[in-house]
């Protein structure tokens, strides 16, 4: 069962996402260059917002997890720094085993690259290290025994220790975790996010700016600093797919084929927050200089079992902003409607239930427009209605 989210958001002069040269990210599509916002940039902002809206466990993605989370907590709990450092180093080198080689840690316990750890996992490691510390001369043997046990089923070991799901936090439960460790559990991502792009050809300009020195003498002239940045505006198409059985599996630990037997409350809450974030939380670059806050003006939610499919190809032929044949957002919405109708003529109706919310009209008679809250409630009811389809 899938939930698909399609949304169109118009952003004024802004720099939503930059490349390594400081220019607006872009992609060529359908022969035209478009502005682009990466999936990583979108997910980061949504995640930051979702964290403020839920009490579910969160996660930390850092190179410094062992030093700045575990070591700090152990010292705060009374363990001396030397023992904390040595025990953490021993644990870290064992749980980061990959292909028979030890993942190097520097002298400050920093990893080569950031790794996502859930706060429930951090709680487990702190408890394990405290127990090992109490074994005195048998501390490393105690860690070895627990690690050997963990190799069979790390999730089960956490649950036996009173650590709740989602053990990788909401970030891992939503967007997955890739690890090469023998012990740390890889978590597949049930939420798939496309790079957003403009429905029309790129429209940018370089903004030249200066800074005035407030303490200039009368005889001094000119700016204290001069710079420039690329600004762009446009209507962005965004697309998200949620694999709902996998999401519930990540949240509860159940087999994904048994997802209907689990309490859907947390999954429903996170999907609701995800839709709110996608439609109301803007990417964060140049906030102070451009105030790039905008809300989606069109949202379509689709619930069904058919293989998901993006509607990006509705904009393969870009919207012509110079055609003067209607509101550019309405043109984009109409293109989506026409493309959806064309797909149904070719493939037939796949049985998705659709819920549409829009500032503008929707030209298809098959669906009606409603407030966003009603659309979300309707989609979640179809997903989690206990009397619904259980496949």
N, C-alpha and C positions, 0 to 999 in steps of 0.2 A: 504494500500500500504506500502510495507516494502523495506528498503534498508539494505542489509546484506554486511558486510565487513569481509573478511577473509584475514589474512596476516601472513607471515612467516618472522621472523627476527632472524638473528644469532648474538649472543652477545659473545664477548670474555671474558677472565677472569674478573669477576665482581661480585658484590653482589647487585643485582637489588632490592631486597625486603627482609627485615629481619623479623624474628619472635621475640617474647619477650625475647628469649635467645640470640639474636644477630646472629642466624644462618640463612642461606638462607631458605626462605619459600619453602615448597615442598608439593606434593600431590601424593598419590598412585593411579595409573590409569592403568588398564589392567595388573595388577600383577607386575608392575614396578614402582618404585619411580621416580618422575619427579621433576625438579625445577619448581617453580610457581611464578608468579607475580600477586598480587591481583588486582581485578578490581578497588578498591579504590586507590591504588597506581598509576595505569594507568590514571584514570580519573583526579586525582589531578594534575599530570604533564601536561596532555593535556589541562586542564582548565587554568592553569597558562599561558600556551603559547597562547591559544585562546584569553585570555584577552588582550594580547599585539597586536592582529591582527584586532580587531574590536572596533567600537565605540558604539556598543549596550550596554545597561545597564548591569552592573555586580552585584554581590551580596557579602555579608559578612557572613561567618559562624563563630560564636563566642559566648562564654558565656558572653562576655563583651559588647554586642551590645548597651545596654541601657546607660552604663556609658561612654564608649570610643568612641561611635559614636554620639548618641543623645545628651547626656549631654554636651559633648565637643562642639558640634555645637551650642547648645542653649546658652552656656556661651559666645562663640565667637560672637554670635549675640546680646549680651548685657543683657541676662537674668541673674539675680543673682544666685549663686550656690545653695542656699537653696531652692528657688522656683523651679529651674530646677530639683533638686533631688526629691523633693516631688511630683511634677507633673508627672515626669517620673515613679516614684514608683507606683503612682496610676494607670497610664495608663498600665504599664507592668503587674501588678497583675490582671488587667481586661482582657487584650488580651491574657494572658496565662492561662485562665480558662480551666480546663479539668475535666470532670465528677463532676462538682460542687465544686471542690477544687481549692484553689489558689496555683499556682506554686510558691514556696518560692524563694525569692530573698535575697541575703545576704545584709549587710549594705552598700556594695559598688555597689549594683544593678547588681551583677553577677547572672546569671542563673545557675541551677544545671548542665545543659549540653548545648553544643553548639546548636544553632538554626540558620537556614539559613534565612536571611532577604535580600531582594533585595534593592539596593540603591534607586529605586523609592519608595519602602515602607518607607525607612528611610526619604526620602524627605517629604512624606505624614505625617509621625509622627511628624517631626519637625514643619511642617506647622500647624498641629492640636494643638500641645502644645503651640505654639506662640499665636494662636487664643484663646486657653483656658486661657492663662496668661493675655490676655487683658480683660477677663471677670471678673477679680479680685475675688470677693467673690463667684462668680458663676462658677469658673473654673472647679470644679469636676463635677458639674451638666452638664456643656457643654460637657465634655469628656464622661459622661454617655450617653448623647443623641446621640453623634456620634457613640459610640460603639453599641448602640441598633440599629442604622441604619445600621451599618456595618454587623450585624449578618445576615441580609437578603441577601446581596450580596457585599462582600468586594471588589471584583474586580470592580463592577459598581461604588462603592463609590470612589475608586481610580481614575477611569476614569473621573468621574464628577469633581474631584479635579484637573484635568489636568495631572494626572500621567499616562504615557504611558505604554503599554505592551512592553516587558515582565516585569511585576511588581516584579517577584522574580529573575530578572536578567537572564543572559544567563545560569548560573549554574543551577538554578531551572528549567528553560525552557528545558534544556537538560536532567538533571539527577534527576529532581523532588524534592519535599520537603514533608517530612512526619511530620505532626504536630497533636497534640491532642487538640489544641485550638479550642474553639467554633467560633472564629473570623478569625484567620489566615487561609488562604485557603490552603488546601492540594493540592499538584500538583503531578500528576502521572508522572513517568519518561518515556519519549518516547525513550530514548537511553538506551539500555541494553548491558552491557559489561561483557564478560566472563573473568574468571581468565585465564591468559595466562599460558601455560605449555610447557615443552620441548617435542618434537616429539620422543625423545629417552630417555633411562634411565638416571638417574641422574649422573652427572659427576662433582664432587667437590673435593677440597683439602683444607687443613688448611694452610694458609699463616702465617708463623712466622716472625715477624719483630721487629727491635730494633731501638732505638733512641739514637743518639750520643750526648753527652754533649760537646758543643764547648769550654767550659771553664775548662775542666779537666786539672788537674796538671799532670806533666810528670809521677809521681809515681802512679797515679790513673788509674785503668783499668776497663773495663767492660762497659756495656751499661747503659745509664741513665734511660731507660725504655724498657721493652720487652712486646710484646703483640701478639695476633693472631686474624685472622678473616677467616671465610670460604669464599672461592671464587668458583664460578662455571661458566661454559660456556655452551652454547647450542643453539639450534634452537627452537625458541618459536612460537607456534601457537596462534594467537590472533583472537578474534571473537567479532563483534559488530552487533547489530540489531537496526535499527532506525524505529520506528513507525511514519511514516511521517505525517499522518493526526493529530495525537496527538501532534506532534511537532509544527505544524502550529497552532493548537488550543491553545497551551501554549503561542505561540508568539503573537497571534492576539486577543485572547479572543473569537474566533468563536466556534460554535459547531463543533466537529470533523467531523461530516458528511457533513459539508459545506466547508471543507478545500479547495476544488478546486476553490471556489469563491474568495479566498483571494490572496493577493500579495505574491508570494513565495520567494521574494528576500532574506529576512532575513534567512528563513529556508535553502535556497540553499547555502547562504554564510556560515552558521554554519556547514552544512554537509560537505562542501568543506574543511573548517578548521579542522573539526573533523577527516576527512580522512588523511589530511596532518599531524595532530598531532599524530595520531595512527601509521603512517608509518615512521615518521621522528623524533619524540620526545621521547627520552629514559627515563625510570624511573630514579629517581634522587638519589638513595642511593650511597654513597661512590664515588661521582663525582671526588673529588680531588685525590683519591687513585687509581681509576681504569679507569677513562675516558670512561664510558660505552656507548659511542655514536655509534649508528648504525642505518641504515635504512633498512626497509623491502626490501627483495629481491623478494618477490612474493606477489601480491595483487589481490584478486578477488572480484569484486563488483557485487552483484546480486540485481535486481529490479523486484518485482512482488507482487502479492496478496496472494500467497500461504503461509501457516503457515511457519515461518522461521524454519530452522534446522541447527544446528552446523555441521561441518565436523570433529569434534574432534575425532569421532570414527574411522576415517581413521588411527589414531595412537594408537588404542587400542593395536595392536601388534606394539611395538615400533620399530623405525628405528634402525637397527644394525650398530653402528658406526665402528665395527671391521670387517665388512663383506668385505670391500675393493671392493665393486661392484659398485662404482660410487660416485659422489659427494654427501655428506650427505644432502645438501639442495635440490639437484635434486631428491634424493630418497624421501624426504618429499613431494615435489611437485607431484611426480608421484603417491605417495600413495593417495593424495587428489584427483587426477584425476581418479584413479581407483575406489575409494570409491564413487565419484560422479556418475560415470558410473553405478556402481552396484545399487545405489539408484534409478537411472532412469529406470533400468531394472525391479526393483521391483514395483515402484510406478508410473512409467511413467513420462513424461516431464510435470513439473508443470507450465511451461510457463514463467519462469524467464528469463529476459534479462541479460546476463553476459558480463562483461568487465574485461579483464585480462591484468595486467602489470607484467612483470617478467624479471629478469636478466637471467633466465634460460628458456629452452624450455618448452612448454606445449604439452603434448602428445595427447590431444583430438583434433579432427578435427572440432568439433562443435563451438569452440571459437578460436579467433586469439589473439595474443599478441600485445599490443600497449603501447606507452608511458603512464605513470601514469596520466599526465594532460589530455590526450585524453580519458582515461578510466573514469576519474571523470566527465569530461564534457559530455560524452556519457550517463552515469548513471543519472546525474542530468537532462539531456534533456528528458530522458524517464519519469522521475518522474514528471517533471513540465511542460511538453509540453501541452499547453492548448488544443490541438487537440487530446490528448491521452485519455486513459481510465479514466473515471470520477468516478469510484466506490471507 
